[in-house]
Amino acid sequence: MGNIHPQISPRGMGQKDMVDALYMVVSSIAGICTKLDADAGVPLTTYLANCYTNIFTVKIEDQKGNITGNTGYQTNDLEASINPYGVSDKALIELMYQIHNALETLTEQLDADALTDSTYEALCYTAIILHQVTNSRGNTLGNGTAYYFRPGGVLNQKEFVDWLYSLFNCIETLTEQLDADGTVTDTNYEALWYTATCTLMIEDSKGNVLGVSR
């Protein structure tokens, strides 16, 4: 029987669960992009290259030893690693920024592709990702004024949990929209890259819960 209570909430968040949640988001992005490149109904085949490989320089290792992130990328001085036993502020803020960059780039490319829908960025990124993240180079991504994450003090737990919740919400909304898009051939994006991968339950500060019990 799976858990019936969230593993992550504003009341409590262990480091291992936090790292697992980040791993789930990045691995889901990689999986969605790989699937889009192989989907017969999707014209462009550059999703993995543009929205994952060219963006992620932080390596993430979960509790089971699974690794995602662009582990072979060595030309960026912000190369860093996150695992259940070590999370530096530097690595975390870079990863947060890169996740925003990947989601924005992915939804923009979907809107520019010859698909039925052209509202991916509006519905799956702009309306959902309401925190802003500034990386160590001073670049900022995100929408709204919910909270500003900056180098030197990342982990306001309430805001960070709300941010993690928004990422799960983005992945779920995006995969649902892809499944319903009349041009996209496959209809199991949500099953493979949300339900099967986002296997933590996250409760935000408003009491909303997302994720799949494990």
Secondary structure by P-SEA (a helix, b strand, c coil): ccccccccccccccaaaaaaaaaaaaaaaaaaaaaaaacccccccccccccccccccbbbbcccccccccccccccccccccccccccaaaaaaaaaaaaaaaaaaaaaaaaccccccccccccccccccbbbbccccbbbbcccccccccccccaaaaaaaaaaaaaaaaaaaaaaaaacccccccccccccccccccbbbbccccccccccc
